[in-house]
Amino acid sequence: MQKGEDTFKKIIAHAKEYGFIFQSSEIYDGLSAVYDYGQNGSALKNNIKDYWWKSMVQYHENIVGIDAAIFMHPTVWKASGHVDAFNDPLIDNKDSKKRYRADVLIEDHMAKLDEKINKEVEKAFKRFGDSFDEKMFRETNPRVLANQEKIDAIRTRFVAALDNDDLKDVKALIEELEIACPVSGSKNWTEVRQFNLMFNTQMGSLSEDASLIYLRPETAQGIFVNYLNVQKTGRMKIPFGIAQIGKAFRNEIVARQFIFRMREFEQMEMQFFVRPGEEMQWYEYWKEDRIKWHQSLGIPKELFRFHDHDKLAHYANAAADIEFQFPFGFKELEGIHSRTDFDLGAHQKFSGKKLQYFDPETNESYVPFVVETSIGLDRMFLAILSHAYKEETLDDGSQRVVLNLPSMLAPVKAAILPLMKKDGLPEKARELMDNLKYDFMCRYEEKDAIGRRYRRQDAIGTPYCITIDHQTLEDNTVTIRERDTMQQERIHMDDVKRVVLERISYRKG
Ligand code: GAP
């Protein structure tokens, strides 16, 4: 179920209030589209990274991980095509002086037509009830068909215009569709221009010696330029993969929706090197594998969908996004791309170094083809956070906000809570804390009534609260409270470690 813009605002406020995400440089009024992760946010983010890394590198014998530098030789970006082709078409409204991505304006227009179709379908569903045949309705209803035809025509023309770099036609399309600026309401547009998204800086202390270098816009190139190093030193046999997690930077024109589109963000990418001709089968394999990974986190299937790219990037022969239903609608979370031999081939050409693989099975040398999986860590964070955020009314009529996070990803796994700040209970609780803290993240809290402490832990998604009470002093038992059901059971102190470890294990998912 889509949660909507109001809930999204509450999620953003909650993320700040509970130390997950802060605006960067907030005391200086912030820096647009740049965010800092707080004490709970950085823990959640590290746990997501760890889960992805283990799923890729530890659970696959033929995938290894690297950590390449952010700065790279400037020719890397010439070879990769980013200097010439990593552009967004932008357009300004002359009245509001606001800048937009031309493609986003057109896509939003198509989304509105799609919305009209969905409203027709909803209306018909209400009218016909269970006997409603949605497929037939979509294929025969004249209003649905007319809108679908409009969407298809716009898409065909828009893709052709972008493919041919025909920016005049992109502008003509915006005018013909009578798209107005959302701020000024006017249709007074500038020409469409291409805008390169890479940040650059100078390396070297003297300006005459300095060379222009870029902040990487994707981590993938660090993998490509190390392909041969890793293949040879790791004695890797095709098919094999190289994984990496790291920062990427893009000077996004339209940066919005909190951490969904940032100017500094993190990617988790894996390049899988395969025999030429086998890339489509691996492309399908990784599409399937990645959707299963998302579902292993307990997020319902219907919140994900595939979207095939209309316009392929300069390096791809097939590409699909895994979209997630964020509170503001279905949007790209991860990309799976068949990148052919474009990157290795280009680096071979520009560097003059052979980047080939000798295949002992076929006795041939070739430049491997690549299938890539690329997910934004911050977007994954947002997907998990927005799905986990729940407002509940309890049986006694009171309210609670709970983050229903997968336990294995929760920032704090167990809160250690002495019922009272006296009678030797804090000492006993400290004893347990000292025993558990080496195995998983714990937090000790003795301030406020126990109910308020439970609520604070619910709000950051702590799956287990361990309470030490007077009975503990007599028989060494404690209560363990489960976050989602709020059920409590009494177990022996010596069993707490085993019980929590079992329940937060990756094996349980
Ligand atoms: N190496 C391929 C590549 O970079 P991409 O589709 O441009 O492909 C991959 O980016 C993923 O990186 C996206 O699916 C998204 O999750 C994330 N991403 C891209 N731009 C982003 C931004 N400005 N802010 C946050 N995440 C972003």
Residues whose N, C-alpha, C, O or C-beta is under 5 A from the ligand:
A	BS01	GAP	P217 E218 A220 R250 E252 I259 F260 R261 M262 F265 E332 L333 E334 G335 S374 I375 G376 R379
